[in-house]
């Protein structure tokens, strides 16, 4: 399954947000309580959908029951600026079922400008969050390395091919957390290097 850099960057930010919410200052797991509180503020949070989508998307955590993985995997190949268009929210209808409470939140989101696109990317993030740790995911960045002149030598040394490498979803605990998109991208690149891919400029 190929995942676009767009969704890889969003996933990194999403995971960082989840990590920030999970524990209080005393190390207690308070994720459930904090998410419940954020859901009560949905009408306010929709104002952040464009600037910080990951901070709003977490509200839908565990609100999707995915029924058709091919629909979701196709979504993850897209970038928000794809020439052929970002998949419409309605096009994902056969891919999942929303929990009743999530349907209520989605109704609020759909009243706001850009609500459908936000729900589409949220569905993608939630699908990625539920994948097994050893999910086989090849990023677009890894595919792009095939254009580098030294790629063949690197592939032989690593024993892996850029088109079929297994990318592990390991924790982001050691990754620097930052709201800045550039920092997230750099962190994602570092993570890919650890998996055996070439560093990107």
C-alpha positions as CSV (number, residue, x, y, z in Angstrom):
1,X,0.0,0.0,0.0
2,X,1.4,3.4,-1.0
3,X,0.9,6.4,1.2
4,X,1.4,9.9,0.0
5,X,3.7,12.3,1.8
6,X,0.6,14.4,2.6
7,X,-0.9,11.7,4.7
8,X,2.5,10.6,6.2
9,X,3.0,14.2,7.5
10,X,-0.5,14.4,8.8
11,X,-0.1,11.1,10.6
12,X,3.0,12.3,12.3
13,X,1.2,15.4,13.6
14,X,-1.9,13.3,14.6
15,X,0.2,10.8,16.6
16,X,2.0,13.7,18.4
17,X,-1.4,15.2,19.3
18,X,-2.6,11.9,20.6
19,X,0.6,11.5,22.7
20,X,0.1,15.0,24.1
21,X,-3.4,14.2,25.2
22,X,-2.8,10.7,26.6
23,X,-1.1,11.5,29.9
24,X,-1.5,14.1,32.6
25,X,1.4,15.6,34.6
26,X,1.3,12.7,37.0
27,X,1.6,10.1,34.2
28,X,-2.0,8.9,34.3
29,X,-3.7,7.9,31.1
30,X,-6.5,10.6,30.7
31,X,-7.0,10.2,26.9
32,X,-10.6,9.1,27.2
33,X,-11.5,12.1,29.5
34,X,-9.7,14.6,27.3
35,X,-11.2,13.4,24.1
36,X,-14.7,13.5,25.7
37,X,-14.0,17.2,26.7
38,X,-12.9,18.1,23.2
39,X,-16.0,16.5,21.7
40,X,-18.1,18.9,23.7
41,X,-16.2,21.8,22.1
42,X,-16.7,20.6,18.5
43,X,-18.6,23.8,17.4
44,X,-15.5,25.8,18.4
45,X,-12.9,23.3,17.1
46,X,-14.2,23.5,13.5
47,X,-12.5,26.9,13.3
48,X,-9.1,25.0,13.4
49,X,-9.8,22.5,10.7
50,X,-7.7,24.3,8.1
51,X,-4.8,25.4,10.2
52,X,-4.4,22.4,12.6
53,X,-6.5,19.5,11.2
54,X,-4.7,17.0,13.4
55,X,-5.9,18.7,16.6
56,X,-9.5,18.4,15.4
57,X,-9.2,14.9,13.8
58,X,-8.4,13.3,17.1
59,X,-11.9,14.0,18.3
60,X,-13.1,11.2,16.0
61,X,-10.7,8.7,17.5
62,X,-12.3,5.2,17.4
63,X,-15.4,6.7,15.8
64,X,-15.0,4.8,12.5
65,X,-15.7,1.1,11.9
66,X,-13.8,0.4,8.6
67,X,-15.5,-2.2,6.4
68,X,-13.7,-1.8,3.0
69,X,-10.0,-1.4,3.2
70,X,-9.5,-0.9,-0.6
71,X,-11.5,2.3,-0.4
72,X,-9.4,3.6,2.4
73,X,-6.1,2.5,0.9
74,X,-7.0,4.3,-2.3
75,X,-7.6,7.5,-0.3
76,X,-4.2,7.3,1.3
77,X,-2.5,7.5,-2.1
78,X,-3.8,11.1,-2.6
79,X,-2.4,14.5,-1.9
80,X,-4.7,17.4,-1.0
81,X,-3.6,19.1,-4.2
82,X,-4.0,16.2,-6.6
83,X,-4.8,17.3,-10.1
84,X,-7.5,14.7,-10.4
85,X,-9.1,15.9,-7.2
86,X,-9.1,14.9,-3.6
87,X,-11.6,12.1,-3.0
88,X,-15.0,13.4,-1.9
89,X,-16.4,12.5,1.5
90,X,-19.4,10.8,-0.2
91,X,-17.0,8.6,-2.2
92,X,-15.9,6.9,1.0
93,X,-19.5,5.9,2.0
94,X,-18.8,2.2,1.4
95,X,-15.6,2.2,3.3
96,X,-16.8,2.6,6.9
97,X,-19.6,3.0,9.4
98,X,-19.6,5.9,11.8
99,X,-20.5,5.4,15.4
100,X,-23.7,7.3,16.4
101,X,-21.7,9.9,18.5
102,X,-19.3,10.4,15.5
103,X,-22.3,10.9,13.2
104,X,-23.4,13.8,15.4
105,X,-19.9,15.4,15.3
106,X,-19.7,14.9,11.5
107,X,-23.0,16.7,11.2
108,X,-21.5,19.7,13.0
109,X,-18.4,19.6,10.8
110,X,-20.4,19.4,7.6
111,X,-22.0,22.7,8.4
112,X,-18.6,24.5,8.2
113,X,-16.7,25.5,5.1
114,X,-14.3,22.7,4.1
115,X,-16.1,20.2,6.3
116,X,-16.3,17.5,3.7
117,X,-12.6,17.6,2.9
118,X,-11.7,17.6,6.6
119,X,-13.8,14.5,7.3
120,X,-12.2,12.8,4.3
121,X,-8.7,13.3,5.7
122,X,-9.9,12.4,9.2
123,X,-11.1,9.1,7.9
124,X,-7.7,8.5,6.4
125,X,-5.9,9.3,9.6
126,X,-8.2,7.1,11.7
127,X,-7.7,4.2,9.2
128,X,-3.9,4.6,9.5
129,X,-4.2,4.8,13.3
130,X,-5.9,1.4,13.4
131,X,-3.4,-0.4,11.2
132,X,-1.2,-3.1,12.8
133,X,2.3,-2.1,13.9
134,X,3.9,-4.0,11.0
135,X,1.6,-2.6,8.3
136,X,3.2,-2.8,4.9
137,X,3.2,0.8,3.7
138,X,5.5,2.3,1.1
139,X,5.7,6.0,1.2
140,X,5.8,8.2,-1.9
141,X,9.1,9.6,-0.6
142,X,10.6,6.1,-0.7
143,X,9.3,5.5,-4.2
144,X,10.9,8.8,-5.3
145,X,14.3,7.6,-4.3
146,X,14.4,5.3,-7.4
147,X,15.5,8.4,-9.4
148,X,18.7,8.8,-7.4
149,X,21.9,7.6,-9.1
150,X,23.2,5.7,-6.1
151,X,19.9,4.0,-5.4
152,X,20.9,0.6,-6.8
153,X,24.0,0.4,-4.6
154,X,22.0,1.4,-1.5
155,X,19.3,-1.2,-2.3
156,X,21.9,-4.0,-2.5
157,X,23.6,-3.0,0.7
158,X,20.3,-2.8,2.6
159,X,18.8,-5.9,1.1
160,X,15.6,-4.0,0.5
161,X,14.0,-2.5,-2.6
162,X,12.5,1.0,-2.6
163,X,9.3,-0.3,-4.2
164,X,8.7,-3.1,-1.7
165,X,10.2,-2.1,1.6
166,X,8.3,-2.7,4.8
167,X,7.8,0.5,6.6
168,X,7.1,0.0,10.3
169,X,4.7,2.2,12.3
170,X,6.8,2.4,15.4
171,X,6.1,4.9,18.1
172,X,6.9,8.6,17.6
173,X,8.1,9.0,21.2
174,X,11.6,9.9,20.1
175,X,10.5,12.2,17.3
176,X,10.6,15.9,18.0
177,X,7.1,17.2,18.5
178,X,6.3,20.4,16.7
179,X,3.3,22.2,15.2
180,X,5.5,23.5,12.5
181,X,4.9,21.6,9.2
182,X,8.6,21.8,8.2
183,X,9.7,20.2,11.5
184,X,7.1,17.4,11.0
185,X,8.5,16.8,7.5
186,X,12.1,16.6,8.8
187,X,11.0,14.2,11.5
188,X,9.3,12.0,9.0
189,X,12.4,12.0,6.8
190,X,14.6,11.0,9.8
191,X,12.2,8.2,10.5
192,X,12.4,6.9,6.9
193,X,16.2,7.0,7.1
194,X,16.0,4.7,10.2
195,X,14.0,2.3,8.1
196,X,16.8,2.1,5.5
197,X,15.7,4.7,2.9
198,X,17.9,7.4,1.5
199,X,17.7,10.9,3.1
200,X,15.7,13.4,1.2
201,X,17.1,16.9,0.5
